[in-house]
Amino acid sequence: TSLNPGAFLYRILRLSSFDLVHIMGMYDSVGVVAIFLAVLKGIPYVLEPAGMLLPVMRSFHKKAIYHLLVGRRMVSRAAWLIATSDHEAEDIVKYGVYRRRVLVRRHGVNLMEFNELPKRGSLRQELGVSSDTHIVLSLGRISPMKQLEMLIQAFAALDIKQTLLLIAGPDEGDGYKELLDNVVANSGVSDRIRFVGPLYGTEKLQALVDADQLVMSSRSESWGHAGAEAIAAGTPVIVTDKCGLAPYVRDQAGLVVSADVLSISNAMRRLIVDRSLYETFKRNTADVSRGLSWDEPVRLMENLYKELLQR
């Protein structure tokens, strides 16, 4: 959880001027205070857990206590709960929420950011990578949830020399990066795996353009923003069947696989070897990305807000 005294004061002084509250996340103390004040003042609120409702990684005992003291009240008093995928909606129902109180509203991509993509090749030149090297990209937090050790092992199992695994994302400082360093050192392909740190803005777009495929090996992913952005940049993707983006990817802009080393490795190999399939997926990214804009999610939320305000 985070503490923000300024935000607390703002909510105490200003919350009465709002007709509706939308809470993002589960473990932010600012959200807890906002919900407490909303209930106190009789203001309806919607809760969007952002994939955090069911504890899946670390601090299980602390989270169990949190849910006992706070979390279940947050959920029970919400007018609606927002899930970003059918997969997350199932998790919310498992928590004990009636399905009729859950609205599935996916995330979107700001397609305007992808209207003018950088020319392919700059990142390759910076890294000293040839134009015919097949780059596999991972983009996101360096977190155990992403199962990057599995991705590294799957990449090593490829045994295709003209390939490079590029892992981009911030280190959360929990020791996981050090574990991955050991996995890389023992992979037999350490010379073809690189960590490049977090990438934002133009650097992120350049990585998406220079990559040949993006892989999300997550054990659980309520949506899959990196995959959606890769599609918007014209890059085919591989996601696990635990990723909320999977229905938009499957046999359209990439492959959906089980979250295991062999399945991920075989999928990567297929996108490298089967050029016809790869080019089909690449062409399809334009149509798929149009279906990932924010237009539909915004309409859904507008309708939900209007319904709540008319009660």
Residue pairs with C-beta under 8 A, 6 or more apart in sequence:
1 27
1 28
1 29
1 32
1 66
2 28
2 29
2 30
3 29
4 29
4 30
7 30
7 33
8 30
8 33
11 30
11 33
11 34
11 37
12 37
15 21
15 34
15 37
15 38
15 41
15 43
16 41
16 43
18 43
19 43
19 309
20 43
20 44
20 45
20 46
20 305
20 308
20 309
21 34
21 35
21 38
21 43
21 44
21 45
21 46
22 45
22 46
22 48
23 31
23 34
23 35
23 45
23 46
23 47
23 48
23 74
23 78
24 31
24 48
24 50
25 31
25 48
25 49
25 50
25 52
26 49
26 50
26 52
26 53
26 71
26 74
27 52
27 63
27 66
31 74
32 70
32 74
34 45
35 45
35 47
35 74
35 77
37 43
38 44
38 45
39 77
44 79
44 308
44 311
45 77
45 78
45 79
46 78
46 79
46 80
46 81
46 82
46 304
46 308
47 74
47 75
47 78
47 80
47 81
47 82
48 81
48 82
48 84
49 81
49 82
49 83
49 88
49 92
50 84
50 222
51 84
51 88
51 91
51 220
51 221
51 222
51 223
53 71
53 75
53 88
53 91
53 92
53 95
54 91
54 94
54 95
55 63
55 64
55 67
56 145
56 219
56 220
57 143
57 144
57 145
58 144
58 174
63 71
75 81
75 95
75 96
75 97
78 101
79 308
80 101
80 102
80 103
80 304
80 308
81 92
81 97
81 101
81 102
81 103
82 102
82 103
82 105
83 89
83 91
83 92
83 102
83 103
83 104
83 105
83 222
84 104
84 105
84 106
84 107
84 222
84 223
84 244
85 104
85 106
85 222
85 223
85 244
85 245
85 247
86 104
86 244
86 247
87 220
87 222
87 242
87 243
87 244
87 246
88 104
88 222
88 223
88 244
89 99
89 102
89 104
92 102
93 99
93 102
103 300
103 304
105 297
105 300
105 301
106 223
106 244
106 292
106 296
106 297
107 223
107 225
107 228
107 297
108 228
108 292
108 293
108 294
108 295
108 296
108 297
108 298
109 225
109 228
109 229
109 231
109 232
109 289
109 292
109 293
109 294
110 294
111 232
111 289
111 290
111 292
111 293
113 205
113 232
114 205
114 229
114 232
114 233
114 289
117 205
117 209
117 233
117 234
118 202
118 205
118 206
118 209
119 209
120 209
120 210
121 131
121 210
122 206
122 210
123 129
123 203
123 206
123 207
123 209
123 210
124 130
124 131
124 133
124 135
124 210
127 164
127 166
127 194
127 196
129 135
129 164
130 162
132 162
133 162
133 163
133 164
134 160
134 162
134 163
134 164
134 212
134 213
134 272
135 163
135 164
135 166
135 210
135 211
135 212
135 213
136 155
136 163
136 164
136 165
136 166
136 211
136 212
136 213
136 214
136 215
136 268
137 166
137 168
137 207
137 208
137 211
137 213
137 214
137 215
137 230
137 235
138 146
138 148
138 151
138 165
138 166
138 167
138 168
138 169
138 214
138 215
138 216
138 217
139 168
139 169
139 199
139 204
139 207
139 208
139 214
139 226
139 229
139 230
140 146
140 168
140 169
140 216
140 226
141 169
141 170
141 172
142 148
142 167
142 169
142 170
142 171
142 172
142 176
142 177
142 180
142 195
143 172
143 176
144 174
144 176
145 218
145 219
145 220
145 221
146 169
146 216
146 217
146 218
147 217
147 218
147 219
147 259
148 167
148 176
148 180
148 217
149 179
149 180
149 183
150 217
150 259
150 260
150 261
150 264
151 165
151 167
151 215
151 217
151 264
152 165
152 180
152 183
152 184
152 187
152 193
153 183
153 187
153 261
153 265
154 215
154 217
154 261
154 262
154 264
154 265
154 268
155 163
155 165
155 187
155 189
155 192
155 193
155 265
155 268
156 187
156 188
156 189
157 261
157 262
157 265
158 265
158 268
158 269
158 272
160 269
160 272
161 192
163 192
163 272
164 192
164 193
164 194
165 189
165 192
165 193
165 194
166 194
166 196
166 207
166 211
167 180
167 193
167 194
167 195
167 196
168 195
168 196
168 197
168 198
168 199
168 204
168 207
169 197
169 198
169 199
170 197
170 198
171 177
171 197
177 195
180 195
184 190
184 193
187 193
196 207
199 206
199 207
204 229
205 233
208 214
208 229
208 230
208 233
208 235
209 233
209 234
209 235
211 230
211 235
212 235
212 236
212 271
212 272
212 278
213 235
213 236
213 237
213 238
213 254
213 268
213 271
214 226
214 227
214 230
214 235
214 236
214 237
214 238
215 237
215 238
215 239
215 264
215 267
215 268
216 224
216 226
216 227
216 237
216 238
216 239
216 240
216 243
216 245
217 240
217 259
217 264
218 224
218 239
218 240
218 242
218 243
218 259
219 240
219 242
219 259
220 242
221 239
221 240
221 242
221 243
221 244
221 245
222 244
223 243
223 244
223 245
224 239
224 243
224 244
224 245
224 246
227 237
227 239
227 243
227 245
227 249
227 254
228 245
228 248
228 289
228 292
230 236
230 237
231 237
231 248
231 249
231 253
231 254
231 285
231 288
231 289
231 292
232 285
232 289
232 292
233 285
234 282
234 285
234 286
235 282
235 285
236 253
236 254
236 271
236 278
236 281
236 282
236 285
237 245
237 249
237 253
237 254
237 255
238 254
238 255
238 256
238 257
238 264
238 267
238 268
238 271
239 245
239 246
239 249
239 254
239 255
239 256
239 257
240 246
240 256
240 257
240 258
240 259
240 264
241 256
241 257
241 258
241 259
242 259
243 249
243 256
246 256
248 288
248 291
248 292
249 255
249 256
249 288
250 256
252 281
252 284
252 287
252 288
253 281
253 284
253 285
253 288
253 289
254 271
254 281
255 267
255 270
255 271
257 263
257 264
257 266
257 267
270 277
271 277
271 278
271 281
272 278
